[in-house]
C-alpha cells in the first residue's frame, strides 16, 4: 500500500504569495534530497500550475508520508494551504500491459 500526499494552494491567495514559496524552494529541495535517500519517496512533483493547482507525492507508506510532511519546510513554514494524505492501493502493470503481482 502506498500513500499519496497532496499539497493544495490557496485558491484565493494573492499571486505574490507564490514568491515566498519560490524563496523556500531551496530548503524544501535540500530536505527532499536528504529524505529521498531513505527510498521512501516513489515520485513527487507539481501539477501544471503549482501556484493554483499544488503538488503531490507518492510514498511507500503512510508513515513515510507523514514523516516527510512533518519536517518539510513548505509545510512547517506555512506555505501549504491544505495538505491531505490518502492511502492508495493501485494496480500495477508491466510495460507489456500485464498485471504485476496480481
MIDOSE-1310 file (N, C-alpha, C; in nm, 2 decimals, decimal comma, always signed):
residues 102
xxxx	+0,08/-0,12/+0,00/+0,00/+0,00/+0,00/+0,09/+0,12/+0,00; +0,06/+0,21/-0,09/+0,13/+0,34/-0,10/+0,05/+0,45/-0,02; +0,11/+0,57/-0,01/+0,03/+0,68/+0,04/+0,06/+0,80/-0,05; -0,04/+0,87/-0,09/-0,03/+0,99/-0,17/-0,06/+1,11/-0,09
xxxx	+0,04/+1,21/-0,10/+0,03/+1,33/-0,02/+0,00/+1,44/-0,12; -0,10/+1,52/-0,09/-0,14/+1,64/-0,17/-0,11/+1,77/-0,09; -0,04/+1,86/-0,16/-0,03/+2,00/-0,11/-0,12/+2,09/-0,20; -0,22/+2,15/-0,14/-0,31/+2,23/-0,21/-0,27/+2,38/-0,19
xxxx	-0,28/+2,46/-0,30/-0,26/+2,60/-0,29/-0,39/+2,67/-0,26; -0,38/+2,78/-0,19/-0,50/+2,86/-0,16/-0,55/+2,92/-0,28; -0,68/+2,89/-0,32/-0,73/+2,94/-0,45/-0,76/+3,09/-0,44; -0,76/+3,15/-0,32/-0,79/+3,29/-0,31/-0,67/+3,37/-0,28
xxxx	-0,55/+3,31/-0,28/-0,43/+3,38/-0,24/-0,38/+3,48/-0,34; -0,32/+3,58/-0,29/-0,26/+3,68/-0,38/-0,14/+3,61/-0,46; -0,13/+3,63/-0,59/-0,02/+3,56/-0,66/+0,12/+3,59/-0,61; +0,13/+3,70/-0,53/+0,27/+3,73/-0,48/+0,30/+3,63/-0,37
xxxx	+0,21/+3,56/-0,31/+0,23/+3,46/-0,21/+0,33/+3,36/-0,26; +0,31/+3,33/-0,39/+0,39/+3,22/-0,46/+0,54/+3,26/-0,45; +0,57/+3,39/-0,45/+0,71/+3,43/-0,44/+0,77/+3,38/-0,31; +0,70/+3,37/-0,20/+0,75/+3,31/-0,08/+0,78/+3,16/-0,09
xxxx	+0,70/+3,09/-0,17/+0,72/+2,95/-0,20/+0,85/+2,93/-0,28; +0,87/+3,02/-0,38/+0,99/+3,01/-0,46/+1,11/+3,03/-0,37; +1,10/+3,13/-0,28/+1,21/+3,16/-0,19/+1,24/+3,04/-0,10; +1,14/+2,96/-0,06/+1,16/+2,85/+0,03/+1,20/+2,72/-0,04
xxxx	+1,19/+2,72/-0,18/+1,22/+2,60/-0,25/+1,35/+2,54/-0,23; +1,46/+2,62/-0,22/+1,59/+2,55/-0,19/+1,59/+2,47/-0,06; +1,53/+2,52/+0,04/+1,52/+2,45/+0,17/+1,44/+2,32/+0,16; +1,33/+2,33/+0,08/+1,24/+2,22/+0,06/+1,32/+2,11/-0,02
xxxx	+1,39/+2,16/-0,13/+1,46/+2,06/-0,21/+1,58/+1,99/-0,14; +1,65/+2,07/-0,05/+1,76/+2,01/+0,03/+1,70/+1,90/+0,12; +1,58/+1,93/+0,18/+1,52/+1,83/+0,27/+1,47/+1,71/+0,19; +1,41/+1,74/+0,07/+1,36/+1,63/-0,01/+1,48/+1,54/-0,05
xxxx	+1,59/+1,60/-0,10/+1,70/+1,52/-0,14/+1,76/+1,43/-0,03; +1,76/+1,48/+0,09/+1,81/+1,40/+0,21/+1,71/+1,29/+0,24; +1,58/+1,33/+0,24/+1,47/+1,23/+0,28/+1,47/+1,12/+0,17; +1,49/+1,15/+0,05/+1,48/+1,05/-0,06/+1,58/+0,94/-0,05
xxxx	+1,69/+0,97/+0,02/+1,79/+0,86/+0,04/+1,74/+0,74/+0,12; +1,63/+0,76/+0,19/+1,56/+0,65/+0,26/+1,49/+0,55/+0,17; +1,47/+0,60/+0,05/+1,40/+0,51/-0,05/+1,24/+0,52/-0,03; +1,20/+0,60/+0,06/+1,05/+0,61/+0,09/+0,97/+0,69/-0,01
xxxx	+1,04/+0,77/-0,10/+0,96/+0,85/-0,19/+0,97/+0,78/-0,33; +0,85/+0,76/-0,38/+0,84/+0,70/-0,52/+0,85/+0,80/-0,62; +0,77/+0,91/-0,61/+0,77/+1,02/-0,70/+0,71/+1,14/-0,64; +0,75/+1,26/-0,69/+0,70/+1,39/-0,63/+0,70/+1,49/-0,74
xxxx	+0,61/+1,58/-0,74/+0,61/+1,69/-0,84/+0,49/+1,78/-0,83; +0,49/+1,89/-0,91/+0,38/+1,98/-0,91/+0,29/+1,95/-1,03; +0,17/+2,00/-1,02/+0,08/+2,00/-1,13/+0,11/+2,11/-1,22; +0,03/+2,12/-1,33/+0,06/+2,22/-1,44/+0,10/+2,36/-1,39
xxxx	+0,02/+2,41/-1,30/+0,04/+2,55/-1,25/+0,05/+2,53/-1,10; +0,16/+2,51/-1,04/+0,17/+2,49/-0,90/+0,12/+2,60/-0,81; +0,12/+2,72/-0,86/+0,06/+2,83/-0,78/-0,09/+2,82/-0,75; -0,16/+2,75/-0,85/-0,30/+2,74/-0,83/-0,34/+2,59/-0,82
xxxx	-0,26/+2,50/-0,86/-0,30/+2,36/-0,86/-0,23/+2,27/-0,76; -0,12/+2,32/-0,70/-0,05/+2,25/-0,60/+0,04/+2,14/-0,65; +0,06/+2,04/-0,56/+0,15/+1,93/-0,59/+0,11/+1,80/-0,52; +0,18/+1,69/-0,56/+0,15/+1,56/-0,49/+0,28/+1,48/-0,49
xxxx	+0,28/+1,39/-0,40/+0,39/+1,29/-0,39/+0,34/+1,16/-0,35; +0,41/+1,05/-0,40/+0,37/+0,91/-0,37/+0,48/+0,86/-0,28; +0,44/+0,80/-0,17/+0,53/+0,75/-0,07/+0,51/+0,60/-0,06; +0,60/+0,52/-0,01/+0,59/+0,38/+0,01/+0,50/+0,34/+0,12
xxxx	+0,47/+0,44/+0,21/+0,38/+0,41/+0,33/+0,32/+0,54/+0,38; +0,22/+0,53/+0,46/+0,16/+0,65/+0,52/+0,25/+0,71/+0,62; +0,32/+0,62/+0,69/+0,42/+0,67/+0,79/+0,52/+0,75/+0,73; +0,57/+0,71/+0,61/+0,67/+0,79/+0,54/+0,62/+0,92/+0,49
xxxx	+0,49/+0,92/+0,44/+0,43/+1,05/+0,40/+0,42/+1,15/+0,52; +0,37/+1,09/+0,63/+0,36/+1,18/+0,75/+0,49/+1,23/+0,80; +0,59/+1,14/+0,80/+0,72/+1,19/+0,84/+0,78/+1,29/+0,75; +0,76/+1,28/+0,62/+0,81/+1,38/+0,53/+0,74/+1,51/+0,56
xxxx	+0,61/+1,51/+0,56/+0,53/+1,64/+0,58/+0,57/+1,71/+0,71; +0,59/+1,63/+0,81/+0,62/+1,68/+0,95/+0,74/+1,78/+0,95; +0,84/+1,75/+0,86/+0,96/+1,83/+0,86/+0,98/+1,91/+0,73; +0,89/+1,90/+0,64/+0,91/+1,97/+0,51/+0,90/+2,12/+0,53
xxxx	+1,00/+2,20/+0,49/+0,99/+2,35/+0,50/+0,86/+2,41/+0,44; +0,82/+2,35/+0,33/+0,70/+2,41/+0,27/+0,58/+2,40/+0,37; +0,57/+2,29/+0,44/+0,47/+2,27/+0,54/+0,49/+2,34/+0,67; +0,61/+2,33/+0,72/+0,64/+2,38/+0,85/+0,64/+2,54/+0,85
xxxx	+0,68/+2,59/+0,73/+0,68/+2,74/+0,72/+0,55/+2,80/+0,68; +0,45/+2,72/+0,66/+0,31/+2,77/+0,63/+0,28/+2,80/+0,49; +0,36/+2,74/+0,39/+0,34/+2,77/+0,25/+0,23/+2,68/+0,19; +0,18/+2,58/+0,27/+0,08/+2,49/+0,22/-0,06/+2,53/+0,28
xxxx	-0,16/+2,55/+0,19/-0,29/+2,59/+0,24/-0,36/+2,48/+0,30; -0,35/+2,36/+0,23/-0,42/+2,24/+0,28/-0,33/+2,12/+0,24; -0,32/+2,02/+0,33/-0,25/+1,90/+0,30/-0,33/+1,78/+0,33; -0,33/+1,68/+0,25/-0,40/+1,56/+0,27/-0,31/+1,44/+0,24
xxxx	-0,33/+1,33/+0,31/-0,26/+1,21/+0,28/-0,36/+1,10/+0,27; -0,36/+1,03/+0,16/-0,46/+0,93/+0,13/-0,38/+0,80/+0,11; -0,43/+0,69/+0,17/-0,38/+0,56/+0,13/-0,42/+0,52/-0,01; -0,33/+0,45/-0,08/-0,35/+0,42/-0,22/-0,31/+0,28/-0,25
xxxx	-0,40/+0,20/-0,30/-0,37/+0,06/-0,33/-0,39/+0,04/-0,49; -0,29/+0,08/-0,56/-0,30/+0,08/-0,71/-0,28/-0,06/-0,77; -0,33/-0,08/-0,89/-0,30/-0,20/-0,97/-0,18/-0,15/-1,05; -0,07/-0,24/-1,05/+0,05/-0,20/-1,13/+0,06/-0,29/-1,25
xxxx	+0,09/-0,23/-1,36/+0,11/-0,31/-1,49/+0,25/-0,30/-1,54; +0,30/-0,41/-1,60/+0,43/-0,41/-1,67/+0,42/-0,33/-1,80; +0,53/-0,31/-1,86/+0,54/-0,24/-1,99/+0,46/-0,32/-2,10; +0,44/-0,44/-2,08/+0,36/-0,52/-2,18/+0,21/-0,52/-2,15
xxxx	+0,17/-0,45/-2,04/+0,03/-0,44/-2,01/-0,02/-0,55/-1,92; +0,07/-0,64/-1,87/+0,02/-0,74/-1,78/+0,03/-0,69/-1,64; -0,07/-0,74/-1,56/-0,08/-0,70/-1,42/+0,04/-0,76/-1,35; +0,10/-0,68/-1,27/+0,22/-0,73/-1,19/+0,16/-0,77/-1,05
xx	+0,21/-0,88/-1,00/+0,18/-0,92/-0,86/+0,04/-0,95/-0,84; -0,04/-0,97/-0,94/-0,18/-1,00/-0,91/-0,23/-1,12/-0,97
